[in-house]
Amino acid sequence: MSYQFVVSDEKIGYVTDANGNRLYDTVDHADTWKALEELVDLGLAKSIGVSNFNIRQLQHLLDNCRIKPAVNQVENHAYLMQPQLYDFCLKNDIAIVGFAPVGSPGRWNKTKEELVLTEDPIVAEVAKRHSKSPTQVLIRYMIERGRAVIPRSTNPVHIKENFEIFDFEMSKSEMSKLDGLDRNLRFFPFTQFKDAPQFPFND
């Protein structure tokens, strides 16, 4: 379940008011969650989770649910580790699943001025030392830091490389250097939905 409930129509797309502003559903997340819990009760779903929920939204769900979210899928990579959110989820037995774990360098909205995580000098240094690619180093780093990751690729060679990350181990010094890359940088800020009542990145 995602945070944003945009009113949409299959023929016209997003529904807007007379001023062109998107219309958002005002249904409480907790009420929608109850419907998902019913699917579990009926055996139609094994696990249910959320996406892009912040701590406040998660707490609201936890205060009103029978079945806790199994996962919270969020943007998570070395430039955006979200330690407070991770600690909250860990405390409440909610797994963090990180999308864009290597910074999604091929994403559609990338600009020439933006930082490229896979080209970071520190990442390149560690990769060279272990004869691995920057992508492999970044995926291994995230797993070492307790995150489940879902790297995306359509290239068979890259997909194979994404699995070849358990035959090397980074030192404490290298992990510390990678920890220092965190700069709270979102590559997917979803600013087009910043006027949503439940926009999660305003907190």
C-alpha positions in Angstrom: 0.0 0.0 0.0 1.4 3.4 -1.0 1.0 6.7 0.8 -0.6 8.5 -2.2 -4.2 8.0 -3.1 -4.6 10.1 -6.3 -8.1 10.1 -7.7 -7.8 8.8 -11.2 -10.0 7.8 -14.2 -8.9 5.2 -16.7 -9.9 7.4 -19.6 -8.6 10.8 -18.5 -5.9 9.9 -16.0 -5.6 12.0 -12.8 -8.7 13.8 -11.8 -8.3 17.6 -11.2 -10.4 20.4 -9.8 -11.4 23.5 -11.7 -7.9 25.0 -11.0 -6.0 22.0 -12.3 -5.0 20.7 -8.9 -4.9 16.9 -8.4 -7.7 15.5 -6.3 -6.7 13.1 -3.6 -8.7 10.5 -1.8 -9.2 11.3 1.9 -9.6 7.7 3.1 -7.6 6.9 6.2 -4.6 4.6 5.5 -5.7 2.5 8.5 -9.1 1.9 6.9 -7.5 0.7 3.7 -5.2 -1.5 5.7 -8.1 -3.2 7.3 -9.2 -4.3 3.8 -5.8 -5.8 3.2 -6.0 -7.6 6.5 -9.2 -9.2 5.3 -7.3 -10.6 2.3 -4.9 -12.2 4.7 -7.8 -13.7 6.7 -9.3 -15.1 3.5 -5.9 -16.7 2.5 -5.7 -14.4 -0.6 -2.5 -12.7 0.6 0.4 -14.1 2.7 2.1 -10.9 3.6 1.1 -7.3 3.3 3.3 -4.2 3.4 3.6 -0.5 2.6 5.7 1.7 0.4 7.2 5.1 1.1 5.6 5.4 4.6 7.4 7.7 7.1 7.6 7.0 10.8 4.4 8.9 11.6 2.4 7.0 9.1 3.8 3.7 10.2 3.0 4.5 13.8 -0.6 5.3 12.8 -0.9 2.0 11.2 0.6 0.1 14.1 -1.8 1.8 16.5 -4.8 0.7 14.4 -3.9 -2.7 12.9 -4.2 -6.4 13.7 -1.5 -7.4 11.3 1.7 -5.4 11.2 3.2 -4.4 7.8 5.8 -7.0 6.8 7.8 -4.5 4.8 8.2 -0.8 4.1 9.6 -0.4 0.6 11.5 2.9 0.3 14.2 4.5 -1.7 17.4 3.4 0.0 21.0 3.6 -1.0 24.4 4.9 0.3 23.3 8.5 -0.4 20.0 8.0 1.4 20.3 5.5 4.3 17.4 6.9 6.4 18.8 5.6 9.7 15.9 6.8 11.9 13.3 5.1 9.7 15.4 2.0 9.6 15.7 1.9 13.4 12.0 2.4 13.8 11.2 -0.4 11.4 13.8 -2.7 13.0 12.3 -2.0 16.5 8.8 -2.9 15.1 9.9 -6.0 13.1 9.2 -4.3 9.7 11.7 -5.1 7.0 13.1 -2.3 5.0 13.1 -3.1 1.3 15.2 -0.6 -0.7 14.5 0.3 -4.2 17.2 2.1 -6.3 19.9 0.6 -4.1 22.6 1.8 -6.5 21.0 5.2 -7.2 19.2 4.2 -10.4 21.8 5.8 -12.7 19.7 5.0 -15.8 16.4 6.5 -14.5 14.3 8.6 -16.8 14.5 11.8 -14.7 18.2 12.0 -14.2 19.9 15.4 -15.0 23.4 16.0 -16.1 24.1 18.0 -12.9 23.1 15.2 -10.5 25.5 13.1 -8.5 25.9 9.5 -9.8 26.3 7.1 -6.9 28.0 4.4 -9.0 30.7 7.0 -10.0 31.4 8.2 -6.5 35.2 8.1 -5.9 34.9 6.2 -2.6 32.7 3.6 -4.2 35.1 3.3 -7.1 38.1 2.9 -4.7 36.5 0.1 -2.8 35.4 -1.6 -6.0 38.9 -1.5 -7.4 40.4 -3.0 -4.3 38.1 -6.0 -4.4 38.0 -6.3 -8.2 34.2 -5.8 -8.2 32.0 -3.3 -9.9 30.6 -0.2 -8.1 27.2 -1.8 -8.4 28.3 -4.9 -6.6 29.9 -3.0 -3.8 26.8 -0.9 -3.3 24.5 -3.9 -3.2 26.8 -5.7 -0.7 27.0 -2.6 1.4 23.2 -2.3 1.7 22.9 -6.0 2.6 25.6 -5.6 5.2 23.6 -2.7 6.7 20.5 -4.9 7.1 18.5 -3.8 4.0 16.8 -6.1 1.5 17.4 -4.7 -1.9 15.7 -4.9 -5.3 18.2 -3.7 -7.9 16.7 -3.3 -11.4 18.3 -4.4 -14.6 17.2 -5.8 -18.0 20.8 -6.7 -18.9 21.5 -10.4 -18.3 25.2 -9.8 -17.5 24.3 -7.2 -14.9 21.6 -9.4 -13.4 24.2 -12.2 -13.0 26.7 -9.7 -11.4 24.0 -8.6 -8.9 24.1 -12.1 -7.4 27.9 -12.3 -7.3 28.3 -10.2 -4.1 29.0 -12.9 -1.5 32.5 -13.8 -2.4 34.2 -10.7 -0.9 34.1 -8.9 2.4 34.6 -5.2 3.0 36.7 -4.0 6.0 35.4 -1.9 8.8 37.3 1.0 7.4 35.7 0.6 4.0 32.2 0.2 5.5 32.8 3.4 7.6 33.8 5.3 4.4 30.7 4.2 2.7 28.6 5.2 5.8 30.0 8.7 5.3 28.4 9.0 1.9 24.9 9.5 3.3 23.6 12.9 2.4 19.9 12.5 2.6 19.7 12.7 -1.2 16.5 11.5 -2.9 16.7 10.6 -6.6 12.9 10.0 -6.5 11.4 12.9 -4.5 8.0 12.6 -6.0 7.6 16.3 -5.9 4.6 16.1 -8.3 2.6 14.8 -5.3 3.9 17.2 -2.7 0.5 18.7 -2.2 -0.9 15.3 -1.2 -2.3 15.4 2.3 -0.3 12.3 3.2 2.9 13.3 1.4 5.6 11.4 3.4 8.7 13.6 2.8 7.4 16.7 4.5 8.0 15.3 8.0 
